[in-house]
């Protein structure tokens, strides 16, 4: 009875679907079971190895019949034909939002988008954290938040880097760290801006860069604080702003150094502190300028150096005063200018 109750036919009107058949390119073998096909491929691998040894290591090319992919390794060819190529063709129907231009590969992603962007706040069923002001329309996000923010240190499973003291509560953060810090230049997958020389190892950073630097004002997606006029082009900056400006002292999540009394409201500041104060010289990751001997422990400081000293006027990032004609290459210089309250108005004749 239990098996009948959970049978897909009662839920989805189960029908027979056409399962893809796997064909071997080296013989007439075919099957609908990927495991059997993989075993079959193993036999060809052994045969090809014997053939290569007899023919003085002559390599064979494996070519995908659906695209131009080519490799000398049969397992890579098998992986491509059974997953990568299939998945790229499978995304032929996008799930489009009927209220804006966004579209998604998966229906649940579209549903989340509609809840967050097109529902009134009073229509959303919020899941609240019992230990801080965090809330989310998705229960799984609340579970993730509770684990990352409010779980005792001893109960957390840490993902540790094998090449430095870095560790993280999330595996994806560890992968980003390894890609950013420990991969050789030739192995890094760079995401390059099509409108300037900017490039980054993280796709998300490229999206942030384009949104901040190359979109027209009316096309920029702004993230606004609901308690003050603050707004930003970066979603993470809203969270940092809320934590720094609008939380009570007892509600603030402090990031504390394990080796000294230093603490910060931002995790990236704590990482900068550890890198600057507590790492051995051989463990320090230096960011070096490619145009002069300058180097720094902080990547953002290196970016400011390049912007100030090695960028020409049209490619430099300028911080402009909204009340006068002055502009600066450093945001801190703009802030000092604004605090002084002395603006330089053009002479009007």
C-alpha positions in Angstrom: 0.0 0.0 0.0 2.9 2.4 0.9 4.5 1.7 -2.5 1.3 2.3 -4.3 0.7 5.6 -2.5 4.1 6.9 -3.5 4.0 5.7 -7.1 4.5 8.6 -9.5 1.4 7.8 -11.5 -0.8 9.1 -8.7 1.0 12.3 -8.6 2.2 13.0 -12.1 0.0 10.9 -14.4 3.1 8.7 -15.0 3.6 7.8 -18.7 6.4 6.0 -20.5 9.1 8.3 -21.5 11.7 7.8 -24.2 14.9 7.0 -22.5 18.0 8.1 -24.4 20.0 5.3 -26.0 23.8 5.3 -25.7 25.6 4.2 -28.8 29.2 3.2 -28.9 31.2 5.0 -31.7 33.7 2.1 -31.9 31.3 -0.8 -32.4 27.6 -1.7 -32.7 27.0 -1.8 -29.0 24.0 0.2 -27.7 22.2 0.3 -24.4 19.9 2.5 -22.4 21.8 2.0 -19.2 24.7 4.4 -18.6 26.4 2.0 -16.2 26.5 -0.8 -18.8 27.7 1.7 -21.4 30.5 2.9 -19.1 31.6 -0.7 -18.5 31.6 -1.3 -22.2 33.8 1.8 -22.8 36.3 0.4 -20.3 36.9 -2.6 -22.6 37.6 -0.2 -25.5 40.0 1.7 -23.2 42.0 -1.5 -22.5 42.0 -2.3 -26.2 43.1 1.2 -27.2 45.9 1.1 -24.7 47.2 -2.1 -26.1 46.9 -0.8 -29.6 48.7 2.4 -28.7 51.5 0.4 -27.2 51.8 -1.6 -30.3 51.6 1.4 -32.6 54.1 3.4 -30.7 51.7 5.5 -28.7 49.5 6.7 -31.6 46.6 8.6 -30.1 42.9 8.4 -31.2 40.5 11.2 -31.2 37.0 10.9 -29.7 34.5 13.3 -31.3 31.0 14.2 -30.1 28.5 13.6 -32.9 26.2 16.5 -31.6 28.9 19.3 -31.4 32.5 19.9 -32.2 33.9 18.6 -28.9 37.0 16.4 -29.5 39.3 14.7 -27.0 42.0 11.9 -26.9 40.5 10.5 -23.7 37.5 8.2 -24.0 36.3 8.9 -20.4 36.2 12.6 -21.1 34.3 12.0 -24.3 31.9 9.8 -22.4 31.4 12.4 -19.7 30.7 15.1 -22.3 28.3 13.1 -24.3 26.3 11.8 -21.3 26.2 15.0 -19.2 27.6 18.2 -20.6 26.3 18.1 -24.2 23.0 16.6 -23.1 22.4 19.3 -20.5 23.3 22.1 -22.9 20.7 20.8 -25.3 18.2 20.0 -22.6 17.9 23.7 -21.7 15.8 24.4 -24.7 12.7 25.6 -22.8 13.3 28.5 -20.4 10.8 29.3 -17.7 10.1 33.0 -18.2 8.6 35.5 -15.7 5.3 37.0 -16.9 6.0 40.2 -15.1 9.6 41.0 -16.2 12.4 39.9 -18.5 14.0 37.4 -16.2 14.1 33.7 -17.2 15.3 30.6 -15.5 16.4 27.0 -16.3 14.4 25.6 -13.4 10.9 26.3 -12.4 11.6 26.5 -8.6 14.1 29.3 -9.4 11.3 31.2 -11.2 9.0 30.6 -8.3 11.5 32.1 -5.8 12.0 35.1 -8.1 8.3 35.8 -8.2 8.0 35.6 -4.4 10.9 38.0 -3.8 10.4 40.5 -6.6 6.7 40.6 -7.5 4.8 39.9 -4.3 3.9 42.5 -1.7 5.7 42.2 1.5 2.5 41.5 3.4 1.7 38.6 1.0 4.9 36.7 1.7 5.0 34.0 4.2 8.2 34.8 6.1 10.3 32.4 8.1 12.0 34.2 11.0 15.2 33.4 12.8 14.6 33.1 16.5 18.1 34.5 17.3 18.5 37.5 15.1 16.4 39.8 12.7 17.1 37.5 9.7 14.0 36.4 7.7 13.5 34.5 4.5 10.6 33.4 2.4 12.3 30.0 2.0 12.6 27.6 4.9 15.8 26.0 3.6 17.5 29.4 3.5 16.6 29.9 7.1 18.1 26.5 8.0 21.3 27.4 6.1 21.4 30.7 7.9 20.9 29.1 11.3 23.7 26.6 10.7 26.2 29.2 9.4 25.4 31.9 12.0 24.1 30.3 15.2 25.6 26.8 15.4 28.3 26.2 18.1 31.8 26.1 16.6 32.3 22.5 17.9 29.3 21.2 15.9 30.3 22.8 12.6 31.9 20.7 9.8 34.8 22.9 8.5 36.0 22.7 4.9 39.8 23.2 5.3 42.3 24.3 2.6 45.2 21.8 2.2 47.6 24.5 1.3 47.0 27.3 3.9 45.2 27.8 7.2 42.0 28.9 5.5 38.8 27.1 6.4 35.1 27.7 5.7 31.7 26.4 6.7 30.8 26.1 3.0 32.4 24.0 0.4 31.6 26.4 -2.4 33.6 29.1 -0.5 36.5 26.8 -0.2 36.5 26.1 -3.9 36.4 29.9 -4.6 39.4 30.3 -2.2 41.4 27.6 -3.9 40.6 29.0 -7.4 41.6 32.6 -6.2 44.7 31.8 -4.2 46.3 28.5 -5.2 45.7 27.7 -8.9 48.4 28.4 -11.4 47.6 31.2 -13.9 47.4 28.8 -16.8 44.8 26.7 -14.9 42.5 29.6 -13.9 39.3 30.2 -15.7 39.0 34.0 -16.2 35.8 35.9 -16.6 36.6 38.9 -18.8 34.6 42.1 -19.3 33.7 42.7 -22.9 33.8 46.5 -22.4 37.1 47.1 -20.6 40.2 45.3 -19.4 38.7 44.0 -16.1 38.8 40.3 -15.5 38.1 38.1 -12.4 38.2 34.6 -11.3 34.6 34.7 -10.0 31.6 35.1 -12.4 29.6 36.9 -9.7 32.3 39.6 -9.5 32.1 40.1 -13.2 28.3 40.6 -12.9 28.9 43.1 -10.1 31.5 44.9 -12.2 29.2 45.3 -15.2 26.3 46.5 -13.0 28.5 49.0 -11.3 30.6 50.3 -14.2 28.9 49.8 -17.6 25.1 50.0 -17.1 23.2 53.2 -17.7 21.7 54.8 -14.6 18.2 53.7 -15.5 19.3 50.1 -16.1 21.1 49.7 -12.8 19.5 47.4 -10.2 19.7 49.2 -6.9 19.5 47.5 -3.5 18.0 49.9 -1.0 18.0 50.0 2.8 14.5 50.0 4.2 15.5 52.1 7.3 17.5 55.0 5.7 18.2 56.5 2.2 21.3 54.3 1.7 21.3 52.3 -1.6 24.0 50.4 -3.4 24.6 48.4 -6.6 25.7 45.3 -4.6 23.3 43.2 -2.6 26.0 42.1 -0.1 26.6 45.8 0.8 23.1 46.2 2.0 23.6 43.4 4.5 26.9 44.9 5.6 25.3 48.3 6.0 22.4 46.9 8.1 24.9 45.1 10.3 27.1 48.2 10.7 24.4 50.9 11.1 21.0 49.6 12.2 21.5 46.6 14.5 21.5 46.9 18.3 24.8 46.0 20.0 23.5 42.7 21.2 22.2 41.8 17.7 25.5 42.4 15.9 27.3 39.4 14.5 31.0 40.0 15.4 33.8 38.3 13.6 36.6 37.8 16.2 40.3 37.1 15.8 41.4 34.0 17.6 44.9 35.4 18.2 44.2 39.0 19.5 41.3 41.1 20.8 40.5 42.4 17.3 36.9 42.0 16.1 35.0 43.3 13.2 31.4 43.5 11.9 32.7 42.2 8.5 34.3 38.8 7.8 36.4 40.2 4.9 37.9 42.8 7.3 38.8 39.9 9.7 40.5 38.0 6.9 42.5 41.1 5.9 43.5 41.6 9.6 44.7 37.9 9.8 46.6 38.2 6.6 48.2 41.5 7.6 49.0 40.7 11.3 49.2 37.0 12.0 50.4 35.0 9.0 54.0 33.9 8.6 55.9 35.6 5.8 56.0 32.4 3.7 52.2 32.0 4.1 51.3 35.6 3.1 49.6 36.0 -0.3 51.1 39.1 -1.9 49.2 41.0 -4.6 51.8 42.4 -7.0 51.5 45.2 -9.5 52.4 44.0 -13.0 53.6 47.5 -14.0 55.9 48.5 -11.1 57.5 46.9 -8.0 54.5 47.8 -5.8 52.9 44.9 -3.8 50.3 44.7 -1.0 48.7 42.1 1.2 45.2 43.5 0.3 43.9 43.0 -3.2 41.5 46.0 -3.1 44.5 48.3 -2.2 46.4 47.0 -5.2 43.3 47.7 -7.4 43.3 51.3 -6.0 47.0 51.6 -6.8 46.6 50.5 -10.4 43.6 52.8 -10.8 45.5 55.8 -9.4 48.9 55.3 -11.0 48.6 53.1 -14.1 45.2 53.8 -15.6 44.7 56.6 -18.2 41.9 59.1 -17.6 39.2 57.3 -19.7 39.8 53.8 -18.2 40.3 55.0 -14.6 37.4 54.6 -12.1 36.4 58.1 -11.0 34.5 59.0 -7.9 32.5 62.2 -8.7 31.1 64.8 -6.4 27.3 65.1 -6.9 27.4 68.9 -6.0 30.3 70.2 -8.0 32.7 69.4 -10.8 35.4 67.7 -8.7 36.2 64.0 -9.1 38.7 61.7 -7.4 40.4 58.4 -8.0 40.0 57.4 -4.4 36.6 57.1 -2.7 38.2 58.1 0.6 39.3 61.4 -1.0 35.7 62.0 -2.2 34.4 61.3 1.3 36.9 63.9 2.8 35.8 66.4 0.2 32.1 65.9 1.0 32.7 66.2 4.8 34.6 69.5 4.3 31.6 70.9 2.5 33.6 73.0 0.1 32.5 72.5 -3.5 34.0 74.1 -6.6 31.2 75.5 -8.7 31.9 76.4 -12.3 31.9 80.1 -13.2 28.5 80.8 -14.8 28.5 83.8 -17.2 
